Amino acid sequence: MKRLHSIAVLIAVLAVSVPAQTESATGNRTVLSSEELTISMSDDRTFEFDIKREKDTDVVVTVEARIEIEKLSGTGRILKLSLNGQPLLAAKDRRTLRLLNKSVNFRYGGKSYQWTRGEGLWDVIYAPDYEVGQRADLGGDQAYFYTFEVSDLVTAKDNSLRIANMSKKHHLVLRDVHVEQRPRTEPEK
């Protein structure tokens, strides 16, 4: 019985650590994690991937995350993201946004907030599931998602996406982590 359990654990670990290459409607997609994955307090997870760049495409990383808690109760700045050692910031420079899927600013409970203030550290919704926080004031259907244009940060081989839970009180739960290529939105400089 122990042997069967050990084999099941090994298969689960391999399923999480081996990226799957698939075709999506928007281009090539590498799924780094499609199952719900919990990162314990003050812990992190690193996803390794290679990417064969196609002509006239942008490379995009998407992370879906929430803070495990019994009921919806705002946000907490606990998600730390870096790609190849570089923090994932809201913008590449003063003119070019890196965060693609939502505004950096949001209103919650009548007050103004920002999803990030830099250093690759992001606010995440405190929620028991991935539905209750899909409200207009938290970003609607994009409330749990963080999508970044990262073409300038990736290489053909040995890319490393690090996702850290900076909380000392709560678990960080991921559900969808993937890298994809999309048709380029602006000419390359």
Secondary structure as UniProt FT lines:
FT   HELIX           2..17
FT   STRAND          20..24
FT   TURN            25..26
FT   STRAND          27..33
FT   STRAND          37..39
FT   TURN            41..42
FT   STRAND          44..49
FT   TURN            55..56
FT   STRAND          57..68
FT   STRAND          75..83
FT   TURN            84..85
FT   STRAND          86..87
FT   STRAND          105..108
FT   TURN            109..110
FT   STRAND          111..114
FT   TURN            119..120
FT   STRAND          121..127
FT   TURN            132..133
FT   HELIX           136..138
FT   HELIX           140..142
FT   TURN            143..144
FT   STRAND          145..149
FT   TURN            151..153
FT   STRAND          159..165
FT   STRAND          172..183
//
